[in-house]
Amino acid sequence: MCSDAGAVINVDGISKFFEIYSKPSHRLWQMAFRGRRCFYEPFWALRDVSFDVRRGECVGIIGRNGAGKSTLLQVITGTLAPSSGNVDVKGRVAALLELGSGFNPEFTGRENVYLNASILGLTREEIDARFDDIAAFADIGDFIEQPVKSYSSGMVVRLAFAVVAHVDADVLIIDEALSVGDAFFTQKCMRFLRRFIAERTALFVSHDTAAVNSLCSRAILMENGRIKQIGSPKEVTETYLKDMYEAHQGSSAPTDEAAGAEVAGDTESAAAPEEFRDMRADFINASNLRNDIQVFAFNENSEAFGKKGATIVDAVLLDAENHPLNWIVGGEPVSLRITVQAHKDIFGPIVGFFCNNRLGQQIFGDNTFLVYRDKPVFLRAGQKLSASFSFTMPILEVGDYSFSVAVAEGTQEEHVQHDWKHDALLLRSTTTSCHTGMVGIPMKQISLNVI
């Protein structure tokens, strides 16, 4: 691979293997024979990995445990030497790898701040000037003067992230660090990362596909030490989700199409909440702020995965009289009807959906499990099942959206995924009154009271 001259990180043909010995004595024999005989089995953690990252990019790296993600980051940061290949990183690198890595547990938080910041290239005077900001970001109070061995895992992450956030790094590398800690600190870290990514470069390893879709401009899927896919976060996380299900339940198996009569599922649903309309709806819907949303036809050939014991054959948005809609208005009631065809006997089908924005972030969704957990439906091979979800359509920002729909069998926690169709139903929001947040929610009442 040719190096990109504009790249901040250039990974060129990296491979890394570890020596696995069946007996401790074989390590001694390996030294004694000085390579003339081999007493170990090589375990290849990385094989021929190449990619570039440019300034202003945040690249997400995802994959199952053991895929080689952490090893790759350690090679990039220089804590591991590659067996072959080259890495070129331009600028100061700040890394948050294994929990508490680089911290001396016997040292206090203050001492570890000075130790880590100096390793990352700051002088004593620079650390003195930034220490109060670091302590404020970590927000661990008087524990800053206590040994790190007395910290909880969340406190360790707080302090480690606070240090890397204040060293003026050119490249930030984070390995699953945000999976530990409370929601308030995670949000603080996310705000920092968004500011950082706007001008600099980041590598972000996480199993959280929503975080990858939200933060990253590109994503890399690792599998068995190799790069399986590089692309947009949405495309890569969809492949990752498919791989996770197939690893758990096996890949799709071909089935014979069984003929049968269509049957409607039980129509009982949870108690409906009190209905209301946004008191501004008449004004908004008579103006150019009305949230007009175009609905495209169900795409039966959309990207899909699953065991195919049942498949989704239709998904449509309906009005109050069950008429199909090709235009809807945000803030108004609609129903999503999903039709499933069974190819084998299915006990306890679960039908659900997600509404996603163009980045693949899940905005809202639901499924039928909770309503039918105590009275599961039995669906025979050849029969069809109709699932209906009635809700008030949120007010969408201008842009493209999609419904991903799925049918599974089992429970919320343990189930077999029979058919998951990505982007089965596409929407396009053309005008909107939503100006903050990902969606707008109809308001029952808004008031001002002088007191």
Summary of the structure (lengths in Angstrom):
residues: 451
radius of gyration: 26.7
end to end distance: 68.9
largest distance: 88.4
contacts: 1376
relative contact order: 0.11
helix: 26%
strand: 35%
